[in-house]
Amino acid sequence: MSADFRQRKPSEYLKILRRRKWLLILPVLAVTTAVAYVVYRLPNVYESETLIVVRPSNLPTSVVTGVSEDSMTRQLTAINQVVTSRSSLEPLVEKYDLYRVERARGEAMETVIETMRDNIRVAVNTSREITNGFNIAYRYRDPRIAQAITAELASKYINAQTAEDVNRNTAAKKFIDDQVAQAQEALAAIDKQRVDFMSAKVGQLPSEVQALLNQLAGLREEQKSLMTETGRLQDRRAATANQLAVLQQQNDAAIVDVVETVTDPKTTMAWSNLVAKKAQLDGELTRIKQEYTPKHPDVISKQEEIKQVQDQMDLMLAEQKEKIKAKEDKLKKRPSAQLNAVQNEIKLIDGEIKRQQTLLAQNEQNIASLVTRINSVPGVEVALTAIERDYQTKKAALDQLLLQQQKITLNKEAATQQQGEGIEVVDAANLPSQPVAPKRLMLSSLGLGVGLGLGLLLIAIFEGPRLLTIQNADDARHYTGLPVLLSVPELLTPQEARAVPRRRRLLLAAGVVATVVSIPMLALALKLTHIFEYLMTSSGGRS
């Protein structure tokens, strides 16, 4: 068996349509009649239109800046949002009592305003005669009200554009004034920075380089003079120091000669006796140590005797040294005129050398400071050039801002006195004589199409299940996969044969009654839903 759906031939579909023709005819009659009734009872809608063009400026472009096409388009878009706002349209609704039926049936003001927006059309004029204009149109049931509303909208556009120009130029002037003030403050700040920098770098400025080089040459010459004088003084001190050393040697030799006259205690008899006595005691101590221990009283006593002898010998040597030292001190303290003169001369030379070295150190410090200042000149020059460049940049920016400020001020005055570029009405709002909506033929055709669609849908509902079952020999052959040997037609009794036409006539009568009843109901539903008003609004709404 095959489970695939059997494709029908066009003749079979035509047979189905002939069999179900009333399911197609009656919905078409009902829907088309209801739609035609509602459409032809719709009120006529008239459209009034006005043409607004961009007025060129009365002043030359060198004085007042013109407005580009893109800028004007953006400006008109913004104006359109203002003009079609609720605060702008609601007074018109109340003034001309617009949409009285809609408001009477309880629609909110927001809905009424939205409906009015949909009936306003703003479009760029595409005619060749006018290259920079746009049309404003408004649709309404009363042609005179449509004309009045269109004229008021055009007036609102012009007033809004003028106010927008004035406000924009006022804001631009305030902005440019603030920018000029900021630029002036920035220029004053960089000028103060330049003055402060030059004051802080006095002596390091590029204009002072030659003077610094001359000053450095003078310090170099002074340095050479000081070094020469210091060398001469050091040579003189060396000669004087040599002379002092010779005199000192002579004085020391004289002192030695005098000291040698002092008696050496080692040559005296007392020294000889002490030496002999010490030698004797050392021998006795050696003998006693062989007999007794080191802690024996005799050993200790003998050691004490030897120590006393040694102390006497040391005392004699110390007395000799004291005598020699006293004599040397006495001789050294004896004044020597020649030696003192040489020493004083050396002191004078040392003082002069120190003074010259101090002057040389100051000179070297001055040279180092001057070299540092000269070496810093390129850096100062770079920094000063950067400040000067920044100053010139800010000055050029300020000059440019002042030119823009002058132009913006002129633009503001031109906008205030309506001498600049703007918009004006060329063609006043016309009084329409022919309605532009509803398009009754088109809407009736739409109803016919909907009726056809509804009829076809009903046929599909009734015939769809039958297409999925076996209705004839072709269906049996397709779904079973077996050949059909014999086909038996439907057999009816005389009573059943008479009942079939009667049942069909009853169904047709019921369908006709249902169609007649559904026409006013469908018309009422269409009126209550206001679908055609919506379609008219959508077809002629804003652009």
C-alpha positions in Angstrom: 0.0 0.0 0.0 1.1 3.6 -0.6 0.7 6.3 2.0 1.7 9.1 -0.3 -1.0 11.8 -1.1 -2.3 11.4 -4.6 -1.9 14.5 -6.7 -5.2 15.6 -8.3 -5.5 16.7 -11.8 -6.8 20.3 -12.6 -10.0 18.7 -14.0 -10.6 17.1 -10.6 -10.2 20.5 -8.8 -12.6 22.1 -11.3 -15.1 19.3 -10.6 -14.8 20.1 -6.9 -15.4 23.8 -7.6 -18.5 23.0 -9.7 -19.8 20.7 -6.9 -19.1 23.4 -4.2 -19.9 26.5 -6.3 -22.4 27.9 -3.8 -19.7 27.8 -1.1 -17.8 30.1 -3.3 -20.6 32.3 -4.6 -22.4 33.0 -1.4 -19.3 34.3 0.6 -18.3 36.4 -2.3 -21.8 37.9 -2.5 -22.0 38.5 1.3 -18.5 40.1 1.7 -18.6 42.1 -1.5 -22.1 43.5 -0.7 -21.2 44.4 2.9 -17.9 46.0 1.9 -19.6 47.9 -1.0 -22.3 49.1 1.4 -19.9 50.3 4.0 -17.5 51.8 1.5 -20.1 53.8 -0.4 -21.4 55.2 2.9 -18.0 56.5 3.9 -17.6 60.3 4.0 -15.5 61.9 1.3 -12.0 63.0 2.4 -10.5 66.1 0.9 -6.8 67.0 0.8 -5.5 70.6 0.8 -1.9 71.2 -0.1 0.6 74.1 0.2 4.1 74.5 -1.2 6.9 75.9 1.0 10.3 76.6 -0.5 13.7 77.6 1.0 14.2 81.3 0.6 17.7 82.3 -0.2 19.5 84.8 2.0 19.3 88.5 1.1 22.9 88.9 2.2 26.0 87.6 0.4 27.5 84.3 1.6 30.7 86.1 2.5 28.8 88.0 5.2 26.3 85.4 6.3 26.9 81.6 6.2 24.4 79.7 4.0 22.6 76.6 5.2 23.5 73.3 3.4 20.8 71.0 2.0 21.5 68.3 4.5 21.4 70.8 7.3 18.1 72.2 6.1 16.7 68.7 5.8 17.7 67.9 9.4 16.3 71.2 10.5 13.0 70.6 8.8 12.8 67.1 10.4 13.2 68.6 13.8 10.6 71.3 13.0 8.2 68.6 11.8 8.5 66.9 15.2 7.7 70.2 16.9 4.8 71.1 14.6 3.2 67.6 14.9 3.6 67.4 18.6 0.5 67.2 20.8 1.0 70.7 22.2 0.8 72.1 18.7 -2.0 69.9 17.3 -4.4 69.8 20.2 -5.3 73.5 20.0 -6.2 73.0 16.3 -8.4 70.1 17.2 -10.3 72.2 19.7 -10.3 75.3 17.6 -11.8 73.6 14.5 -13.7 70.9 16.4 -11.9 68.2 14.4 -12.8 64.5 14.6 -16.0 65.3 16.4 -17.4 61.8 15.7 -14.4 60.1 17.0 -14.3 62.2 20.2 -18.0 61.7 20.6 -17.7 58.0 20.7 -15.1 58.2 23.5 -11.7 58.0 21.8 -8.8 59.5 23.8 -7.2 62.7 22.7 -3.9 60.8 22.1 -5.7 58.6 19.6 -7.2 61.7 17.9 -3.9 63.4 17.8 -2.3 60.3 16.3 -5.0 60.2 13.7 -4.4 63.8 12.8 -0.7 63.1 12.5 -1.4 60.3 10.1 -3.5 62.7 8.0 -0.6 65.2 7.7 1.8 64.6 4.9 5.1 66.4 4.4 7.0 65.5 1.3 9.9 66.9 -0.6 8.8 68.6 -3.8 10.2 66.6 -6.8 9.2 68.9 -9.6 12.0 70.3 -11.8 10.8 73.9 -11.5 11.4 73.9 -7.7 14.6 72.4 -6.5 14.5 73.2 -2.8 10.9 72.9 -1.6 8.5 70.6 0.2 4.7 70.1 0.2 2.5 70.1 3.3 -0.9 68.4 2.9 -3.7 67.7 5.3 -6.7 65.4 4.8 -10.1 65.9 6.3 -13.8 65.4 5.6 -14.5 69.2 5.2 -12.6 70.8 2.4 -12.6 74.3 4.0 -11.3 72.9 7.3 -8.7 71.0 5.4 -7.6 74.2 3.7 -7.6 76.1 7.0 -5.6 73.4 8.8 -3.0 73.3 6.0 -2.6 77.0 6.1 -2.1 76.9 9.9 0.4 74.1 9.6 2.4 76.0 7.0 2.4 79.1 9.3 3.5 76.9 12.2 6.4 75.5 10.1 7.5 79.0 9.1 7.3 80.3 12.7 9.0 77.2 14.1 11.8 77.6 11.5 12.3 81.2 12.4 12.3 80.5 16.1 14.7 77.6 15.5 17.0 79.8 13.5 17.0 82.5 16.2 17.4 79.9 19.0 20.1 78.1 17.1 22.0 81.3 16.4 21.6 82.5 20.0 23.0 79.2 21.3 25.8 79.3 18.7 26.7 82.8 19.8 26.7 81.9 23.5 28.8 78.8 22.6 31.3 80.8 20.5 31.4 83.6 23.2 32.4 80.9 25.7 34.9 79.5 23.4 36.4 82.9 22.7 36.6 83.6 26.4 38.3 80.3 27.1 40.7 80.9 24.2 41.6 84.4 25.5 42.2 82.9 29.0 44.4 80.2 27.5 46.3 82.8 25.4 46.8 85.0 28.5 48.0 82.0 30.5 50.5 80.9 27.9 51.7 84.5 27.6 52.2 84.7 31.4 54.0 81.4 31.2 56.3 82.8 28.5 57.1 85.9 30.6 57.6 83.9 33.8 59.8 81.4 31.9 62.0 84.2 30.5 62.2 85.9 33.9 63.3 82.6 35.5 65.8 81.9 32.8 67.6 85.2 32.7 71.2 84.5 31.9 70.3 81.4 30.0 68.3 82.9 27.1 69.5 82.4 23.5 69.9 86.1 23.1 72.5 86.2 25.9 74.8 83.4 24.5 77.4 85.8 23.1 77.7 87.8 26.3 78.0 84.5 28.3 80.8 83.4 25.9 82.7 86.7 26.4 82.3 86.4 30.1 83.6 82.8 30.0 86.7 83.9 28.0 87.4 86.6 30.7 87.1 84.0 33.5 89.5 81.6 31.6 92.1 84.4 31.4 91.6 85.1 35.1 92.0 81.4 35.8 95.3 81.3 34.0 96.6 84.3 35.9 95.6 82.9 39.3 97.1 79.5 38.5 100.4 81.2 37.4 100.5 83.3 40.6 99.7 80.2 42.8 102.5 78.3 41.1 105.0 81.1 41.8 104.0 81.3 45.4 104.3 77.6 45.8 107.8 77.7 44.3 108.8 80.5 46.7 107.4 78.6 49.7 109.4 75.5 48.7 112.6 77.5 48.6 111.8 79.1 51.9 110.9 75.7 53.4 114.3 74.4 52.2 116.0 77.3 53.9 114.0 76.7 57.1 115.0 73.0 57.0 118.7 73.9 56.8 118.4 76.3 59.7 116.4 73.7 61.7 119.1 71.1 61.1 121.8 73.6 62.2 119.8 74.4 65.4 119.2 70.6 66.1 122.9 69.9 65.7 123.7 72.7 68.2 121.2 71.2 70.6 122.7 67.7 70.2 126.1 69.1 70.9 124.9 70.7 74.1 123.0 67.5 75.1 126.1 65.4 74.7 127.8 67.4 77.4 125.3 65.9 79.9 127.0 63.1 82.1 125.9 59.6 81.2 125.0 57.7 84.5 126.5 54.5 83.0 130.0 56.0 83.2 129.7 56.8 86.9 131.0 54.7 89.8 127.5 54.4 91.3 126.2 52.7 88.1 129.2 50.3 88.2 128.5 49.3 91.8 124.8 48.8 91.0 125.7 46.6 88.1 128.1 44.5 90.2 125.5 44.2 92.9 122.8 43.1 90.5 125.1 40.5 89.0 125.9 39.1 92.5 122.2 39.0 93.4 121.3 37.3 90.2 123.9 34.6 90.9 122.6 34.1 94.4 119.0 33.9 93.1 120.0 31.2 90.6 121.6 29.1 93.4 118.6 29.5 95.8 116.1 28.5 93.0 118.1 25.3 92.7 117.5 24.6 96.4 114.1 26.0 97.0 110.8 26.5 95.3 109.8 29.8 93.6 107.5 30.6 96.6 110.2 30.2 99.2 110.7 33.3 101.4 114.4 33.4 100.6 113.7 33.3 96.8 111.1 36.0 97.2 113.3 38.1 99.3 116.2 37.8 96.8 113.9 38.8 94.0 112.9 41.9 95.9 116.5 42.9 96.4 117.2 42.5 92.6 114.1 44.6 91.9 115.3 47.4 94.2 118.7 47.5 92.4 117.0 47.6 89.0 114.7 50.4 90.2 117.7 52.4 91.2 119.3 51.9 87.8 116.1 52.9 86.0 115.8 55.9 88.2 119.3 57.0 87.2 118.4 56.6 83.5 115.2 58.5 83.9 116.9 61.4 85.7 119.4 61.6 82.8 116.6 61.7 80.3 114.8 64.4 82.3 118.0 66.5 82.4 118.5 66.0 78.6 114.8 66.9 77.9 115.0 70.0 80.1 118.1 71.2 78.4 116.6 70.5 75.0 113.5 72.4 75.9 115.5 75.3 77.2 117.6 75.4 74.0 114.5 75.1 71.8 112.8 77.9 73.6 115.8 80.1 73.1 114.7 82.6 70.4 116.4 82.5 67.0 115.9 85.6 64.9 116.9 84.1 61.6 114.7 81.0 62.2 111.7 83.1 63.2 112.1 85.3 60.2 112.0 82.3 57.8 109.0 80.8 59.6 107.1 84.1 59.4 107.9 84.4 55.7 106.5 80.9 55.2 103.3 81.8 57.0 102.9 84.9 54.8 103.4 82.8 51.7 100.9 80.1 53.0 98.3 82.8 53.6 98.8 84.3 50.1 98.6 80.8 48.6 95.4 80.1 50.4 94.0 83.4 49.2 95.0 82.6 45.7 93.5 79.1 45.9 90.3 80.6 47.3 90.1 83.0 44.4 90.9 80.1 42.0 88.2 78.0 43.5 85.7 80.9 43.1 86.9 81.3 39.6 86.4 77.6 38.8 82.9 77.8 40.4 82.1 80.8 38.3 83.4 79.0 35.2 81.4 75.8 36.0 78.2 77.9 36.6 78.8 79.8 33.4 79.4 76.6 31.4 76.2 75.1 33.0 74.3 78.1 31.9 75.7 78.0 28.4 75.0 74.2 28.2 71.4 74.8 29.3 70.8 77.4 26.6 69.8 74.8 23.9 67.3 73.3 26.3 66.0 76.7 27.3 65.8 77.6 23.6 63.8 74.4 22.9 61.4 75.0 25.8 61.0 78.7 24.8 60.4 77.7 21.2 57.7 75.2 22.3 56.1 77.9 24.5 56.3 80.4 21.6 54.8 77.8 19.2 52.0 77.1 21.6 51.4 80.8 22.0 51.2 81.2 18.2 48.9 78.2 17.9 46.5 79.6 20.5 46.7 83.0 19.0 45.8 81.6 15.6 42.9 79.6 17.2 41.7 82.8 18.9 41.8 84.8 15.7 39.8 82.0 14.0 37.3 82.0 16.8 37.0 85.8 16.6 36.2 85.5 12.8 33.6 82.8 13.6 32.2 84.9 16.4 31.8 87.8 13.9 30.0 85.5 11.4 27.7 84.0 14.0 26.8 87.5 15.3 25.9 88.5 11.8 23.9 85.3 11.3 22.0 86.0 14.5 21.2 89.5 13.5 20.2 88.3 10.0 17.9 85.6 11.5 16.3 88.1 13.9 15.6 90.6 11.1 14.7 87.7 8.7 17.4 88.7 6.2 19.0 85.2 6.2 18.1 82.0 4.6 14.6 80.7 5.6 11.4 79.2 4.3 8.3 80.8 2.9 5.0 79.8 1.3 5.0 79.9 -2.5 1.6 78.2 -3.2 -1.0 78.9 -0.5 -3.3 76.1 0.7 -5.8 75.3 -2.0 -9.5 74.6 -1.5 -9.9 71.0 -2.7 -12.9 70.4 -5.0 -12.6 66.7 -5.5 -12.2 64.1 -2.8 -9.0 62.0 -2.6 -10.5 59.2 -0.5 -12.1 56.8 -0.1 -11.1 54.9 -3.2 -14.3 53.0 -3.4 -13.6 50.8 -6.4 -10.3 49.7 -5.0 -11.9 48.9 -1.6 -14.8 47.1 -3.2 -12.3 45.0 -5.2 -10.6 44.3 -2.0 -13.9 43.0 -0.5 -14.3 40.8 -3.6 -10.9 39.3 -3.1 -11.6 38.7 0.6 -14.9 37.0 -0.3 -13.1 34.8 -2.8 -10.6 33.9 -0.2 -13.3 33.1 2.3 -15.2 30.9 -0.2 -12.0 29.0 -1.1 -11.3 28.5 2.6 -14.8 27.0 3.1 -14.3 24.7 0.2 -11.0 23.6 1.6 -12.6 22.9 5.0 -15.3 20.7 3.5 -13.3 19.0 0.8 -10.0 18.7 2.6 -10.9 15.5 4.6 -12.4 13.9 1.5 -9.1 14.3 -0.4 -7.4 12.1 2.2 -9.9 9.2 1.7 -10.7 6.8 -1.1 -13.4 8.4 -3.3 -13.0 6.7 -6.7 -11.1 4.0 -8.6 -8.0 6.1 -9.0 -7.8 6.6 -5.2 -8.2 2.8 -4.7 -5.5 2.0 -7.3 -3.1 4.6 -5.7 -3.5 3.8 -2.1 -3.7 -0.1 -2.4 -1.3 -0.6 -5.2 -3.7 -3.1 -6.7 -5.4 -3.0 -10.1 -9.1 -2.2 -10.1 -11.1 -5.0 -11.8 -14.6 -3.7 -11.3 -16.2 -0.3 -10.3 -19.7 -0.3 -8.8 -21.5 3.0 -8.9 -23.5 4.3 -5.9 -27.0 2.6 -5.8 -29.9 4.7 -4.5 -33.5 3.8 -3.9 -36.2 5.9 -5.5 -36.9 7.6 -2.2 -33.2 8.4 -1.7 -32.9 9.6 -5.3 -35.7 12.1 -4.7 -34.3 13.1 -1.3 -30.9 14.1 -2.7 -32.1 17.1 -4.8 -34.5 18.2 -2.0 -31.7 18.2 0.5 -29.5 20.2 -1.8 -32.2 22.8 -2.3 -32.7 23.1 1.5 -29.0 23.6 2.0 -28.9 26.2 -0.7 -31.9 28.0 0.8 -30.2 27.9 4.2 -27.0 29.3 2.7 -28.9 32.1 1.0 -30.6 33.0 4.3 -27.3 32.9 6.1 -25.8 35.2 3.4 -28.6 37.7 3.6 -28.4 37.7 7.4 -24.6 38.0 7.4 -24.5 41.0 5.1 -25.9 43.6 7.6 -23.9 41.9 10.4 -20.7 42.1 8.5 -21.4 45.7 7.5 -22.0 46.6 11.1 -18.8 44.9 12.2 -16.8 46.8 9.5 -18.3 50.1 10.7 -17.5 49.4 14.3 -14.0 48.4 13.6 -13.3 51.5 11.4 -11.0 49.4 9.3 -11.6 51.4 6.2 -10.9 54.7 7.9 -7.6 53.2 9.0 -6.9 52.1 5.4 -7.6 55.5 4.1 -5.4 57.1 6.7 -2.6 54.7 6.0 -2.8 55.3 2.2 -2.6 59.0 2.6 -0.6 59.5 5.8 2.7 61.4 6.6 5.9 60.9 4.6 
